[in-house]
Amino acid sequence: MADPSDGTLAGMAAYSFLWPARGTTHALFLNELYVSEPWRGRGLGARWMTELRAVASGRAGCSRVEG
């Protein structure tokens, strides 16, 4: 995510989907969540986690977020 006013990087989230073993469901695996120093304490990490949960719930068969 970048600040639209000047393009500075606010942070990033890297994730992937884990393929399930037979009889289980998919998972979204959070590899990394980073918020740059000037942006910390503004709730960005919590907002990204909310978005990641929405991404996970929007994927058929994905029942959880792991990290």
C-alpha positions in Angstrom: 0.0 0.0 0.0 1.3 3.4 -0.9 0.4 6.9 0.2 -1.6 8.3 -2.8 -0.3 11.8 -2.1 3.4 11.1 -2.6 3.7 7.4 -3.4 5.7 6.4 -0.3 5.3 2.8 0.7 3.2 2.3 3.8 3.7 -1.4 4.0 2.9 -4.8 2.5 1.3 -8.1 3.1 2.5 -11.3 1.4 0.3 -14.3 1.5 -0.3 -17.6 -0.3 -3.0 -20.3 -0.2 -2.2 -23.7 1.3 -3.6 -26.6 -0.5 -5.4 -29.0 1.9 -4.8 -32.5 2.7 -7.6 -34.8 1.6 -10.8 -34.1 3.6 -9.7 -30.7 4.9 -10.1 -27.1 3.8 -7.8 -24.5 2.2 -6.0 -21.9 4.3 -4.7 -18.4 3.6 -1.1 -18.4 4.9 0.2 -14.9 5.9 3.9 -15.0 5.0 4.7 -11.4 6.0 2.9 -8.3 7.2 5.0 -5.1 7.3 4.1 -1.6 8.2 6.8 1.0 7.7 7.8 3.1 10.7 6.0 6.4 9.7 2.7 4.5 9.3 2.7 2.4 12.5 0.1 3.1 15.1 -2.5 4.1 12.5 -4.4 0.8 12.4 -3.0 -0.3 9.0 -2.1 -3.8 10.2 -5.6 -4.3 11.5 -7.1 -3.1 8.3 -4.9 -5.4 6.2 -5.9 -8.4 8.5 -9.6 -7.5 7.9 -8.9 -7.5 4.1 -7.0 -10.8 4.2 -9.9 -12.4 6.1 -12.2 -11.1 3.3 -9.9 -12.6 0.7 -9.9 -15.9 2.5 -13.7 -16.0 2.9 -14.1 -15.1 -0.8 -12.1 -18.2 -1.9 -14.2 -21.3 -2.2 -13.1 -23.9 0.4 -10.9 -21.5 2.4 -11.8 -21.7 6.0 -9.0 -20.0 7.9 -6.1 -17.6 8.0 -2.8 -18.9 9.4 0.5 -17.1 9.9 
